[in-house]
Amino acid sequence: MNLSDSTYVIAADSGADHALALGLRVDAAVGDFDSISDQARQWLTDSDTPVVAHRADKDLSDLELALELASVRSPSSVVVAGLSGGRVDHGLLNLVVLADPRWKNVSVQGLAADCLVTVVHDHAHLSGTPGSLLSIVPIGGPATLSTEGLRYRLRREPLSPTSSRGLSNVIIADRADVTVHDGVVLVVQPEAGEGRW
C-alpha cells in the first residue's frame, strides 16, 4: 500500500498489527499496548518507531490519544481506520470521539470495514455514486442542517440525536452537500470506504 511521503501514520495500540499486515510504515505508535501482538511490538522496535506508552488505567482511549498526538502536527485532515473496535462500546465511543470539538478545524473521516464516516461541523462536499445510501447522525445533541444532492432534502431543519430521521437517505448526484447550521453530525456512507485504505 502506497502513501504519500507527507502522510504521517500513527498506530493506536493493535493498529500496529493492522499496519504491519497492510505493509504500511508507522511514524509513531501510541496506547497502553494491551492488545498488540508480540510480532508487531518487535516490528516497532526493529524499525525504531517512536512509541508513546500509557498506563492501562488511563482516562483516554487509544484512539483519543492517537488523535491528540496527531493534533500536535496541526494536520489539515485525519483519516482513522478500524473504527469498529471489535466491541459495540468501543465502536460507539470511537464515533463520538471523532466528533469532539477539539478536531473542529480538521477534516476528520473514519473507516469501519467498507463504511466511510465523515464528521461535519459546518459544511462538507461528499462524493458518491447516484443511488448509494447516506445517513446523517447528530452527535452530542440536536443539529440543524441543510442538504443538496439527496433525495430527501433538508432546509434548515432540525435532526434529533434520538431519532432515526436521518437514516438511509439517497445520493441523487455525483456529489452531495451537507451544511450544518448548528450542532455536529456524522455522515455515514455504507460501502463508500471500500478501496480508500
C-alpha positions in Angstrom: 0.0 0.0 0.0 1.4 3.4 -1.0 1.1 6.6 1.0 2.5 9.9 0.1 5.7 11.0 1.9 3.7 13.7 3.7 1.3 11.2 5.2 2.0 10.7 8.9 0.9 7.3 10.2 0.0 6.8 13.9 -0.7 3.3 15.1 -3.0 3.1 18.1 -2.1 0.0 20.1 -3.0 -3.0 18.0 -3.3 -0.7 15.0 0.3 -1.6 14.6 -0.8 -5.2 13.8 -3.0 -3.9 11.0 -0.3 -1.6 9.7 2.1 -4.5 9.6 -0.4 -6.7 7.8 -1.1 -3.9 5.2 2.6 -3.2 4.7 2.3 0.4 6.0 5.1 2.3 7.6 4.3 3.6 11.0 5.7 7.0 12.1 4.6 6.7 15.7 2.7 4.3 18.0 0.6 5.2 21.0 -1.5 3.5 23.6 -1.4 1.2 26.6 -0.4 -1.7 24.2 -2.6 -4.3 26.0 -3.8 -5.8 22.7 -0.7 -5.5 20.4 0.9 -8.8 19.3 4.4 -9.7 20.2 5.2 -9.7 16.5 4.0 -6.1 16.0 5.7 -4.9 19.1 9.0 -6.4 17.9 8.4 -4.8 14.4 8.1 -1.4 16.1 11.3 -1.9 18.0 13.2 -3.2 14.9 12.0 -0.2 12.8 12.9 2.3 15.6 9.4 3.6 15.6 8.8 6.2 18.3 6.4 4.7 20.9 4.3 6.7 23.4 3.2 4.3 26.0 0.5 4.9 28.6 -0.7 3.1 31.7 -3.7 0.7 31.3 -5.7 2.8 33.8 -5.6 5.9 31.6 -8.6 8.2 31.2 -8.5 8.4 27.4 -8.9 5.6 24.8 -6.1 4.7 22.5 -7.9 6.4 19.6 -8.2 9.6 21.5 -4.5 9.5 22.5 -3.7 9.0 18.8 -5.8 12.0 17.7 -4.2 14.2 20.4 -0.8 13.1 19.1 -1.9 13.8 15.5 -3.2 17.3 16.5 0.3 18.3 17.6 1.3 18.3 14.0 -1.6 20.6 13.0 -2.9 18.4 10.2 -5.4 19.6 7.7 -7.1 16.2 7.6 -7.1 12.9 9.6 -8.3 9.5 8.4 -9.0 6.9 11.1 -9.0 3.3 10.0 -10.6 0.5 12.1 -13.3 2.4 13.8 -15.4 -0.6 14.8 -13.0 -1.5 17.6 -14.3 -5.1 17.8 -16.8 -4.2 20.6 -20.0 -2.2 20.5 -18.9 0.2 23.2 -15.6 0.8 21.5 -17.3 1.4 18.2 -19.8 3.9 19.6 -17.3 5.8 21.6 -14.8 5.9 18.6 -17.5 7.7 16.6 -18.2 10.1 19.4 -14.5 10.9 19.8 -14.2 11.7 16.1 -16.8 14.5 16.6 -15.1 16.2 19.5 -14.8 20.0 19.1 -11.0 19.7 19.6 -10.8 18.5 16.0 -13.3 21.0 14.6 -10.8 22.7 12.3 -9.5 19.4 10.9 -11.2 17.4 8.2 -11.9 14.1 10.0 -13.0 10.9 8.4 -13.2 7.3 9.6 -13.3 3.9 8.0 -15.1 0.9 9.5 -14.9 -2.0 7.2 -16.3 -0.7 3.9 -18.1 2.2 5.5 -16.9 5.8 5.3 -17.8 8.2 8.2 -17.3 12.0 7.7 -17.6 14.4 10.6 -19.3 17.7 9.7 -19.1 20.7 12.0 -20.1 23.2 9.3 -20.0 22.1 5.7 -18.9 19.1 3.6 -18.9 18.1 0.0 -19.4 14.4 -0.2 -18.7 12.3 -3.3 -20.8 9.3 -4.0 -22.5 7.2 -6.6 -26.0 8.2 -7.5 -28.4 5.7 -5.8 -26.0 5.0 -2.9 -27.1 5.3 0.7 -26.1 8.0 3.1 -27.2 8.5 6.7 -26.8 11.6 8.8 -26.5 11.2 12.6 -26.4 14.1 15.0 -23.8 13.7 17.8 -23.9 15.3 21.2 -27.3 17.0 20.8 -29.7 18.2 18.1 -28.4 19.6 14.8 -29.9 21.9 12.3 -28.9 21.3 8.7 -29.5 21.8 5.0 -28.6 19.3 2.2 -28.2 19.3 -1.5 -27.9 16.3 -3.9 -30.0 14.0 -1.7 -33.4 12.5 -2.4 -34.8 13.8 0.9 -33.7 17.4 1.1 -33.4 19.4 4.3 -33.8 23.1 4.6 -32.5 24.4 7.9 -34.4 21.5 9.6 -33.6 20.0 13.0 -32.5 16.5 13.5 -32.6 14.8 16.9 -29.8 12.5 18.1 -32.5 10.1 19.3 -34.5 10.0 16.1 -33.9 7.8 13.0 -35.0 10.6 10.6 -31.5 10.9 9.1 -31.3 7.2 8.3 -30.9 5.9 4.7 -31.1 9.0 2.5 -30.1 8.5 -1.1 -27.5 10.4 -3.1 -29.0 11.5 -6.4 -26.0 13.3 -8.0 -22.2 12.8 -8.2 -21.9 15.0 -5.1 -23.9 15.7 -2.0 -23.6 18.8 0.2 -24.3 18.9 3.9 -24.4 22.2 5.7 -24.6 22.2 9.5 -26.0 25.5 10.9 -26.0 24.3 14.5 -24.5 21.2 16.1 -22.3 18.4 14.6 -23.2 15.4 12.6 -21.7 12.2 11.3 -22.4 11.4 7.7 -22.2 7.6 7.2 -21.8 6.2 3.7 -22.1 2.4 3.6 -19.7 0.9 1.1 -18.1 4.2 0.3 -15.0 3.3 2.3 -14.1 0.4 0.0 -10.7 0.9 -1.7 -10.0 4.1 0.2 -7.4 2.5 2.5 
